[in-house]
Amino acid sequence: MLKTSFQSSTGSSIRYVLSTAWIHSKLSVNYYSIVTLLTALQPFILLLFPKLILDELMGQQRPLRFILLIALMFVLSSTIGFLTAYLQNIGQTQLMKVVFRQLHAHTAQNLNADFKNTEDPVFLNQMEQAKRSLQSVENGFQGLFHTLFSLLGGIIALSGYFTVISRLGMWIILFLIGSVAGSYFFSLRAKKYEYEQERQSVLDREKRYYSDVMQDFAYGKEIRIYSFNEHFVSLFQAVTDKRRTLQYNISKRYFQSDVLDVIIRFAREGSVYSYLAYLYVHHRITVGDFAMYTGAVAGFSSVLRGTIKDIAHLRTQNLYIQELRSFLEPTKREEKGDRLPIPSGPYTIEFKNVSFGYPNSGRLVFENLSFIIPAHQRLAIVGHNGAGKTTLIKLLCRLYEPDSGEITLNGINIQRFSQSAYWDLWSTVFQEIRVLAFTVAENVSLQENGEFNAGKVHNCLEMAGLGPKISTLKYGINTHLQKFLDDEGVEWSGGENQRMMLARALYKNGDLIVLDEPTAAVDPLAEFSLYKSFDEMIGDRTALYISHRLSSTRFCDQILLMERGETAERGTHKELLERNGKYAQMFQVQAQYYKGSENKEYEPIP
Ligand SMILES: Nc1ncnc2c1ncn2[C@@H]1O[C@H](COP(=O)(O)OP(=O)(O)OP(=O)(O)O)[C@@H](O)[C@H]1O
């Protein structure tokens, strides 16, 4: 199911970030706490010692005391500076450890998400936003973490400055707070603008898609041959230009806010310094006091401005953290009913009044579709493009749920079984062949080296017709496919990859079989023999075969012709030919192409 928005307060987001950091690296929190204390302490050394040194110079001028004060200031200040830099460095490394753990969780969430989400733009946007919340240093997880510690340091420093300046009078404090508060308003507005613009934008997703496709060798051939490369580059450029414009508009808002801030600061500090000069001229403060108060006023204003910005930043970080938590919160699959144990085979499957439309598509692919696949039956599903064949398989494999009606396995609604136990039943081979850049054996078994049964892998590859191919490979079944992870990796043809997928289905040895046209890359005669021999290998298990080539599936017990989401005709190959309906017409048309073939079974029906 699609994730709902995660509503939480800033406090809850702070707790989430701190507790996550604490779980994955206590050191990250400890180091940043010490750095915060040291950073807050540093300015006071540079405030107090210059005052004492100046007063000594203008007063008793004791050389030993003078040298001692300078040495102490130097030692304290440089020790704190060194410690801060060192701890900040290792603290950041620890924080990255936490972020990487979160990125792992993000990737796991992508892989575990319901299949239907992978085709849903809303989910894809959420995924992008959550990733941005983790990868950005400014915003999101790291943004909140840094801002929180900066805010704590600011509060500690402010209380120190407050103690110093309040000796001049509370009105100065109030004046400083009032003027700095003006900046808050403008910085908050700029930050909100940035968040809204980035949130509404699908540009990052678009940019990522173009960049992924341009880097994916699988698209290389078509893009070159159809001269689509220039178009792609221009699309990429257009989207990066739009992103730049968006960034420019955001920067403009920040610039406006910064200009106003400078004007306010000029007015504020000008008036306070004039007042301090007045006090000095009238001998109400010493030179040392003058230096200390000007330093304290500048420090107070700057830290207060930083603290207010931190508060504004922290509030907007809450939104990023909400998105991150929405995406990362454990997916609770809707395990309907009582998670019944899977009954023992043989298996009969029934579609009962199934209606279904893809989310946000506004139309139904199936409306009250009903049919049975009896146990042991081989059912061929044929039909034109878009008839609904693959959608039917997606529903059957529980990649989607029917909007109404039910699909049953031996009379029980398939939604009542646990998802993983139900998936264990299926050996599937789909149209899209996705070879992994691992070894042949790992591709076939989908198990790691050392876990798979090498003998069984060999047998399955042999049965899928890849025995001779494997014997030519330097490392046999341990040869890598593709060169992403191994320079000695090999590239296989489309047909060979498809045969490997059949070997994978055989290796899994599921009780229910689906072949959704995985053989488009092999020639028609090879497809027929492949289907037929695959069929012999799977024994008497219930199986569904989809193909556009009607000659390939005519050995099946039954053939179901789908048209616009409905079952148009059903029967054996022979019965359907005798009926002389749509199936017979389609078969005749296709058979023309095999006229004169050595295989007489392909000859058109007289
Ligand atoms: N992810 C999706 N989102 C929205 N509509 C979809 C999606 N996938 C398929 N459809 C639509 O559902 C209908 C049935 O598609 P389906 O892929 O099941 O047909 P098919 O019979 O398998 O076609 P083909 O023979 O071309 O593979 C089509 O109209 C298609 O446009």
The ligand as an SDF file (V2000), in Angstrom:
LIG
                    3D

 31 33  0  0  0  0  0  0  0  0999 V2000
    1.4740   -0.2960  -15.0180 N   0  0  0  0  0  0  0  0  0  0  0  0
    0.4050    0.0090  -15.7420 C   0  0  0  0  0  0  0  0  0  0  0  0
   -0.3000    1.1260  -15.4670 N   0  0  0  0  0  0  0  0  0  0  0  0
   -1.3960    1.4490  -16.1610 C   0  0  0  0  0  0  0  0  0  0  0  0
   -1.8840    0.7070  -17.1890 N   0  0  0  0  0  0  0  0  0  0  0  0
   -1.2240   -0.4170  -17.5170 C   0  0  0  0  0  0  0  0  0  0  0  0
   -0.0470   -0.8250  -16.8230 C   0  0  0  0  0  0  0  0  0  0  0  0
    0.3880   -1.9860  -17.3730 N   0  0  0  0  0  0  0  0  0  0  0  0
   -0.4860   -2.2950  -18.3670 C   0  0  0  0  0  0  0  0  0  0  0  0
   -1.4440   -1.3520  -18.4480 N   0  0  0  0  0  0  0  0  0  0  0  0
   -2.5930   -1.3510  -19.3760 C   0  0  0  0  0  0  0  0  0  0  0  0
   -3.3580   -2.5120  -19.1210 O   0  0  0  0  0  0  0  0  0  0  0  0
   -3.8000   -3.0870  -20.3490 C   0  0  0  0  0  0  0  0  0  0  0  0
   -3.4000   -4.5710  -20.4030 C   0  0  0  0  0  0  0  0  0  0  0  0
   -1.9800   -4.6240  -20.4660 O   0  0  0  0  0  0  0  0  0  0  0  0
   -1.1830   -5.9950  -20.4150 P   0  0  0  0  0  0  0  0  0  0  0  0
    0.2630   -5.6580  -20.2840 O   0  0  0  0  0  0  0  0  0  0  0  0
   -1.7880   -6.8710  -19.3980 O   0  0  0  0  0  0  0  0  0  0  0  0
   -1.4930   -6.5780  -21.8680 O   0  0  0  0  0  0  0  0  0  0  0  0
   -0.8530   -7.8400  -22.5780 P   0  0  0  0  0  0  0  0  0  0  0  0
   -1.9990   -8.6270  -23.1110 O   0  0  0  0  0  0  0  0  0  0  0  0
    0.0830   -8.5500  -21.6790 O   0  0  0  0  0  0  0  0  0  0  0  0
   -0.0690   -7.1250  -23.7580 O   0  0  0  0  0  0  0  0  0  0  0  0
    1.2550   -7.5910  -24.5130 P   0  0  0  0  0  0  0  0  0  0  0  0
    0.8900   -8.7470  -25.3660 O   0  0  0  0  0  0  0  0  0  0  0  0
    1.5860   -6.3940  -25.3350 O   0  0  0  0  0  0  0  0  0  0  0  0
    2.2940   -7.8990  -23.4990 O   0  0  0  0  0  0  0  0  0  0  0  0
   -3.1960   -2.2590  -21.4570 C   0  0  0  0  0  0  0  0  0  0  0  0
   -4.2040   -1.3950  -21.9160 O   0  0  0  0  0  0  0  0  0  0  0  0
   -2.0950   -1.4750  -20.8070 C   0  0  0  0  0  0  0  0  0  0  0  0
   -1.9740   -0.2090  -21.3850 O   0  0  0  0  0  0  0  0  0  0  0  0
  1  2  1  0
  2  3  1  0
  2  7  2  0
  3  4  2  0
  4  5  1  0
  5  6  2  0
  6  7  1  0
  6 10  1  0
  7  8  1  0
  8  9  2  0
  9 10  1  0
 10 11  1  0
 11 12  1  0
 11 30  1  0
 12 13  1  0
 13 14  1  0
 13 28  1  0
 14 15  1  0
 15 16  1  0
 16 17  2  0
 16 18  1  0
 16 19  1  0
 19 20  1  0
 20 21  2  0
 20 22  1  0
 20 23  1  0
 23 24  1  0
 24 25  2  0
 24 26  1  0
 24 27  1  0
 28 29  1  0
 28 30  1  0
 30 31  1  0
M  END
$$$$
